[in-house]
Amino acid sequence: MTIEVKNLAFAYNNRKRVLEDINFVLKDGEFMSVLGCNGAGKSTLFSCILGILDDYQGQILIDGTSIREFSAKELAAHIAYIPQIHKPSFAYSVMNMVLMGLNRELSIFQMPRQEHIDRAYKALEQVGIEDLAYRNFAKLSGGEQQLTLIARAIAQNSKVFIMDEPTSALDYGNQFRIMKEIRKLADQGYSVLMSTHNPQHSISFADSVLALDKGYVAAYGKPSQVINEDLIRVLYKIDVRIEETANGNIINPYFAER
């Protein structure tokens, strides 16, 4: 499944545009990382693709069809949204959290059937946390919670995943585990569009990078081709050195001698 964004522009309440002339293609099985500082337009871009904001200019196409032609349920059949970790108000089990991904298939008063439960359990197995199925979601570690949200998206049976900074609240080890899982999803044929504040994640795991600066595309292409010291300086206003190693490029902050 392909997502194509053409000449996308958006402004809140007819004010200054927060997105301008955004163009990219997310292909089948591609992991695209979206970089940019706070306020660069990443969340607005995701909201447009998810159909939350529909008064944009330009086009957003799924396999050549405008998303404006899809109902909310139809769009959910194609795109799953994986938010940042949040604490639910109620003591939902992990299984119940995953079953929420099937809302588009169930009416308000309809109980999940065994086939739905089986699908949810299979999704938990896919990310390796089936043993947590009946644990309290709120009491899991951050990494386990994020894996639960990924399993929920898998159970939704969508082929495109939009992820909003999935590692932002995680410790170093869990960040690596989640990034490996996301890479695995792309290798299995899912298309992933993920925002992150860590450009090293883009270098180490992503197939492509879309870098936004003040609502414009600052760079777009393969990580090895577009992530350089100048781009990091433009996006984050810091100096770094990018060093080549046997395991790929590494970003090191540059500290001038005092």
C-alpha positions as CSV (number, residue, x, y, z in Angstrom):
1,M,0.0,0.0,0.0
2,T,1.3,3.4,-1.0
3,I,0.7,6.8,0.6
4,E,1.5,9.7,-1.7
5,V,1.4,13.3,-0.5
6,K,1.3,16.0,-3.2
7,N,1.8,19.7,-2.6
8,L,0.3,19.6,0.9
9,A,-0.2,22.9,2.6
10,F,-2.1,23.6,5.8
11,A,-2.9,26.6,8.0
12,Y,-4.9,26.8,11.3
13,N,-7.7,29.4,11.1
14,N,-6.4,30.9,7.9
15,R,-3.3,32.1,9.7
16,K,0.3,31.5,8.6
17,R,0.7,28.1,7.1
18,V,2.3,25.5,9.3
19,L,2.8,23.1,6.3
20,E,3.9,24.3,2.8
21,D,4.6,22.3,-0.3
22,I,5.0,18.9,1.3
23,N,5.7,16.1,-1.2
24,F,6.7,12.5,-0.5
25,V,5.8,8.9,-1.2
26,L,5.6,6.1,1.4
27,K,5.9,2.8,-0.4
28,D,4.9,-0.8,0.6
29,G,7.2,-2.1,3.4
30,E,9.0,1.2,3.7
31,F,10.0,2.7,7.1
32,M,10.1,6.4,6.8
33,S,11.3,8.5,9.7
34,V,10.1,12.1,10.1
35,L,12.5,14.5,11.8
36,G,12.1,18.0,13.0
37,C,12.1,20.1,16.2
38,N,8.9,20.9,18.1
39,G,6.7,23.0,16.0
40,A,8.2,21.8,12.7
41,G,4.8,20.5,11.5
42,K,5.1,16.7,12.2
43,S,1.9,16.4,14.2
44,T,0.0,18.5,11.8
45,L,1.2,16.3,8.9
46,F,0.0,13.2,10.7
47,S,-3.4,14.7,11.5
48,C,-3.9,15.5,7.8
49,I,-3.0,12.0,6.8
50,L,-5.3,10.5,9.4
51,G,-8.2,12.6,8.2
52,I,-8.4,14.6,11.5
53,L,-7.6,17.8,9.7
54,D,-9.4,17.9,6.3
55,D,-9.2,21.5,5.2
56,Y,-5.7,21.2,3.8
57,Q,-4.6,22.1,0.3
58,G,-3.0,19.5,-2.0
59,Q,-3.6,15.8,-2.1
60,I,-3.1,12.8,0.1
61,L,-3.6,9.5,-1.8
62,I,-3.8,5.9,-0.8
63,D,-3.0,3.8,-3.8
64,G,-4.1,6.7,-6.0
65,T,-7.4,7.4,-4.2
66,S,-7.8,10.6,-2.2
67,I,-8.3,10.0,1.5
68,R,-11.3,12.4,1.3
69,E,-13.2,9.6,-0.4
70,F,-12.9,7.3,2.6
71,S,-15.1,7.2,5.6
72,A,-13.5,7.2,9.0
73,K,-13.9,3.4,9.2
74,E,-12.6,2.9,5.7
75,L,-9.6,5.0,6.5
76,A,-9.0,2.9,9.6
77,A,-8.9,-0.2,7.5
78,H,-5.9,1.2,5.7
79,I,-4.0,3.3,8.4
80,A,-3.5,2.5,12.1
81,Y,-2.3,5.3,14.5
82,I,0.1,4.4,17.3
83,P,0.2,7.3,19.8
84,Q,2.8,8.0,22.5
85,I,2.3,6.1,25.7
86,H,-0.5,7.2,27.8
87,K,-2.0,6.1,31.1
88,P,-5.7,5.0,30.6
89,S,-8.3,6.2,33.1
90,F,-9.5,2.6,33.7
91,A,-7.7,-0.6,34.6
92,Y,-7.8,-2.2,31.1
93,S,-6.1,-5.5,30.5
94,V,-3.6,-5.7,27.8
95,M,-6.0,-7.9,25.8
96,N,-8.7,-5.2,26.1
97,M,-6.3,-2.6,24.9
98,V,-5.5,-4.7,21.8
99,L,-9.2,-5.4,21.2
100,M,-9.8,-1.7,21.0
101,G,-8.1,-1.9,17.6
102,L,-11.1,-3.7,16.3
103,N,-13.6,-0.9,17.1
104,R,-14.3,-0.3,13.4
105,E,-15.5,-3.9,13.1
106,L,-17.7,-3.9,16.2
107,S,-20.8,-1.9,17.1
108,I,-21.0,-0.1,20.4
109,F,-22.9,-2.9,22.2
110,Q,-21.3,-5.8,20.4
111,M,-19.0,-8.1,22.4
112,P,-15.8,-9.4,20.7
113,R,-16.2,-12.9,19.3
114,Q,-13.6,-15.6,19.7
115,E,-12.2,-14.8,16.3
116,H,-11.5,-11.3,17.5
117,I,-9.8,-12.6,20.7
118,D,-7.7,-15.0,18.7
119,R,-6.6,-12.2,16.3
120,A,-5.7,-10.0,19.3
121,Y,-3.7,-12.8,20.9
122,K,-1.9,-13.5,17.6
123,A,-0.9,-9.8,17.4
124,L,0.5,-10.1,21.0
125,E,2.5,-13.1,19.9
126,Q,3.8,-11.2,16.9
127,V,5.5,-8.7,19.2
128,G,6.4,-11.2,21.8
129,I,4.2,-10.2,24.8
130,E,1.4,-12.8,24.7
131,D,2.3,-13.8,28.3
132,L,1.1,-10.3,29.3
133,A,-2.4,-10.7,27.8
134,Y,-4.3,-10.4,31.0
135,R,-2.0,-8.1,32.9
136,N,-3.1,-4.5,33.8
137,F,-1.9,-2.3,31.0
138,A,-1.3,0.7,33.4
139,K,1.2,-1.4,35.5
140,L,3.4,-2.4,32.6
141,S,6.8,-1.0,31.8
142,G,7.0,1.7,29.2
143,G,8.4,-0.7,26.6
144,E,5.7,-3.2,27.3
145,Q,3.0,-0.6,26.9
146,Q,4.4,0.6,23.6
147,L,4.5,-3.0,22.3
148,T,0.8,-3.4,23.4
149,L,-0.1,-0.3,21.3
150,I,1.8,-1.8,18.3
151,A,-0.1,-5.1,18.8
152,R,-3.3,-3.1,18.8
153,A,-2.4,-1.6,15.4
154,I,-1.5,-5.1,14.1
155,A,-4.9,-6.5,15.2
156,Q,-6.6,-3.6,13.3
157,N,-5.4,-5.3,10.1
158,S,-4.2,-2.0,8.6
159,K,-1.1,-2.0,6.4
160,V,0.1,1.5,7.2
161,F,1.3,2.5,10.7
162,I,1.6,6.1,11.7
163,M,3.7,6.4,14.9
164,D,4.0,9.5,17.0
165,E,7.4,9.5,18.8
166,P,7.0,5.9,20.0
167,T,10.3,6.0,22.0
168,S,9.9,9.4,23.7
169,A,9.1,8.1,27.2
170,L,11.4,5.0,27.1
171,D,14.7,4.3,28.6
172,Y,17.7,3.6,26.4
173,G,17.3,-0.2,26.3
174,N,13.6,-0.1,25.6
175,Q,14.1,2.5,22.8
176,F,16.4,0.0,21.1
177,R,13.9,-2.9,21.5
178,I,11.0,-0.8,20.1
179,M,13.0,0.4,17.2
180,K,14.0,-3.2,16.4
181,E,10.3,-4.2,16.5
182,I,9.4,-1.4,14.2
183,R,12.1,-2.4,11.7
184,K,10.8,-5.9,11.8
185,L,7.2,-4.7,11.0
186,A,8.6,-2.9,7.8
187,D,10.4,-6.1,6.9
188,Q,7.1,-8.0,7.2
189,G,5.5,-5.6,4.7
190,Y,4.0,-2.9,6.8
191,S,4.5,0.7,5.8
192,V,5.7,2.8,8.7
193,L,5.7,6.6,9.0
194,M,7.3,7.5,12.4
195,S,8.2,10.8,14.0
196,T,11.2,10.9,16.2
197,H,13.5,13.5,17.9
198,N,16.4,11.1,17.7
199,P,18.1,11.3,14.3
200,Q,20.3,8.3,15.2
201,H,17.2,6.1,15.1
202,S,16.7,7.3,11.5
203,I,20.2,6.4,10.6
204,S,20.2,3.0,12.3
205,F,16.7,1.7,11.4
206,A,14.8,3.7,8.7
207,D,14.7,3.3,4.9
208,S,14.1,7.0,4.3
209,V,13.9,10.3,6.1
210,L,11.5,13.3,5.7
211,A,13.0,16.2,7.6
212,L,10.7,19.2,8.3
213,D,11.9,22.7,9.3
214,K,9.3,25.4,9.9
215,G,6.7,23.6,7.9
216,Y,8.9,23.0,4.8
217,V,10.7,19.9,3.7
218,A,14.4,20.5,4.6
219,A,15.5,17.1,3.3
220,Y,14.0,13.9,1.8
221,G,15.8,10.7,0.9
222,K,17.8,7.8,2.2
223,P,19.3,8.5,5.7
224,S,22.9,8.0,4.4
225,Q,22.3,10.6,1.7
226,V,20.4,13.4,3.6
227,I,21.4,13.2,7.3
228,N,24.6,15.2,7.6
229,E,26.1,17.7,10.0
230,D,24.5,20.7,8.2
231,L,21.0,19.2,8.4
232,I,21.3,18.5,12.1
233,R,22.5,22.1,12.6
234,V,19.5,23.4,10.7
235,L,16.9,21.2,12.4
236,Y,18.2,21.3,16.0
237,K,20.6,24.3,16.2
238,I,23.5,22.2,17.5
239,D,26.8,21.1,16.1
240,V,27.6,17.4,15.7
241,R,30.1,15.2,14.0
242,I,28.9,12.2,12.0
243,E,31.5,9.4,12.2
244,E,31.6,6.4,10.0
245,T,32.0,3.1,11.8
246,A,31.8,-0.6,10.9
247,N,28.2,-0.6,12.1
248,G,27.1,2.5,10.3
249,N,27.2,6.2,10.9
250,I,27.1,7.5,14.5
251,I,26.1,11.1,15.5
252,N,28.3,12.6,18.1
253,P,27.6,16.0,19.7
254,Y,30.4,18.4,19.1
255,F,31.7,20.3,22.2
256,A,34.2,23.1,21.5
257,E,37.2,23.3,23.7
258,R,36.7,25.7,26.6
